[in-house]
Amino acid sequence: MRRSTWKKRKSIIMGMICLLLFVQEASYVSADGKTDAYHYSFWGDAVPAPAAYEATTIITGKKLNTIPMKEPSDMHVTANQHVFVLDSGNGRIIEMDRNLKLVRTIDSFKQEGKEDHFKNPQGLYVSDQGHLLVADSDNHRVVHLDEKGTLVKIVAEPKSDLLKADFQFKPMRVVVDKGERIYVMAEGVFDGFMEFSADGTFSSFIGANRVQVDPVEYLWKRFATREQRSQMVMFTPTEFTNLDMDEEGFIYATSGDRGKDPVKKLNAQGTDILRREGYQTPQGDMVYTQEAGPSRLIDVDVGDSDMYSVLDSSKGRIFTYNGDGYLLHIFGGIGNRLGQFNTPVALERAGDRMLVLDKALGEITVFQTTEYGRTLHEAVRSYYNGDEEQSSVLFAKVAEMNANLEYAYAGIGKALLRQKEYGESAKYFKRSMEPKGYSKAFLLYRKELMREHFSWMMSGLFLAVAAFVTVIIVRRQKRRTTNAGIK
Amino acid sequence: MQASSKQLYQYPLHLIFHPFDGYWELKYERNQRNSLLIAFMILVLLVITKILHAQYSGFLINLSNPKYLNSLLEMVYVIVPVLFWCVANWSLTTLMDGEGKFSEIFMSTCFALVPLFLIHFPWIWLSLVISAQETAFYYFSNALAVAWTVYLLFVGNMTVHQYTSAKTILTMLLTLVAMAFMAFLCLLFFSLVQQIVSFVVTIYQELVLRG
């Protein structure tokens, strides 16, 4: 009975949250690209928050004075903020400069004197030297061009004992690290990313997702006959949906199903080293309806200072986390206003701007940080760089703009701790739901108090003991006299 | 009169330190009405402790969301398990030649809860002045309280029903199983009632909308 009432309560609460969100969506949205924003509190409730980004413009093929984009599928921004878009339907790459003006389009390259084209390419990566890597999916190869667009090499169908005889190489996404190693996410590969050495030979798989077994399904499978089992779905590990590489060469990867950890940070050995110190693990939406299901993360973009954003294709929202795994902000959505998408497929950060590529509409939505977003990023940045003084000032500003961002209070707490304001610091850590920091500050505060009031506390204790002993002695004496009287 | 009010707190304290004596007294020598009163008071105190704990205990050990604190539910969390235990125990021991009456089972169970209240109550305030390392003491004393309570339950059961120790342990385990059964039946019952109600409501709506 207890459980049922609790369950009911929970569903009612969930419903109310959804309702609240819905109501906000209906009332707060305005046409100027500022969508409603929310955040998840320590308790996992959706709470309102100021918008960190607002949509400013939309880039289409027409605006660039070229033919409209047809089913573009990937995008990349270089360090000097040049934007490369992979226009899959037209088999070309569009390059824009930092002002989002067309620089050039690449739709062919020379191979042994002959003109060669892309066929439904799906993935694009631009290395630090400006080299282009294109996952040329329907041609079953990865094309490596240099900054001028001349062919460097082609990574074709790999040959290896690790691969099945009937394996068909269909690359979907590609990244390259500083050592020129190429990592490819290919369709139908469950063993992780395919790693190719600099000369284009296949070396190994890295970072496979673990198989997740549903215990109930497992039980059924044990009882099933061989024929029945062959009809059932196999236990296969979830496929990755996308990958990105940060400045240090770590691969960030997203997987579509909500497994245990839909976002991963892989080191060179393929082990997951993502920090999950936040209130909730990075996974997109916390609250969702049974019908809509959890977030389906399909792209990840790593920015500076270990901040990264993931794109949820089912709700069209973008979630940004810092290096420790704390949720910073959420924006975007599915819809047909400015700042909302139809089928978002890729996101990239270009300085203060965030670009989101829409596959169905063939357009890029450009978001610009609001003052809130800028301050928050700056605060995270200065904390990352070790400038705690500066970060605490900025976090205080952020907390002023968004009282629901519990994470910001820890920043203030840390600064106060350093300034030896232990009592205040403990208060802020508590507000930030940060037990470790709280404990540290509180211990120092307690010590300080004890030292300050030691004299009268000790004398008080001494007096109390003395009083207690006296009372006992007096009582005993009394009893003795009355007993003597009876005798 | 003064003696009896003193007894109110002296007797439970005596019982938890000398359980064999205490439970013997409870069954054969003491005024039942008085003991029943004490038992109810212990239950009330435990409820109060639970509520205060959820609201006021220190941030480091308090994992409940203050937004969803419901005193009535907290009350249910204490009273329902105790009642379930007593009913299950009584139903079992009547079949297993136990000598205890229901009131005796109830009283012995409530008296066994005294350490829980005694140890938890001061921790509501102590937890406000501890650091993360010292939470170990909190968890240790918590475990101690539970162990003590289980021991008292064991002795209480043994004395009230006049069982051997092996049989007592068996009864206690079976009681847990019976509690699970009761919980299951209750859930079934409530969900059935819910369905019947919704069925009737649907028919009513159908009639109203057609008519």
Interface residues (C-beta under 8 A of the other chain):
Chain A: M1 R2 R3 S4 T5 W6 R9 I13 W43 D45 K430 P435 K436 Y438 S439 K440 F442 L443 R446
Chain B: F59 L60 N65 K67 Y68 L73 V76 Y77 V80 V129 S131 A132 Q133 A183 C186 L187 F190 S191
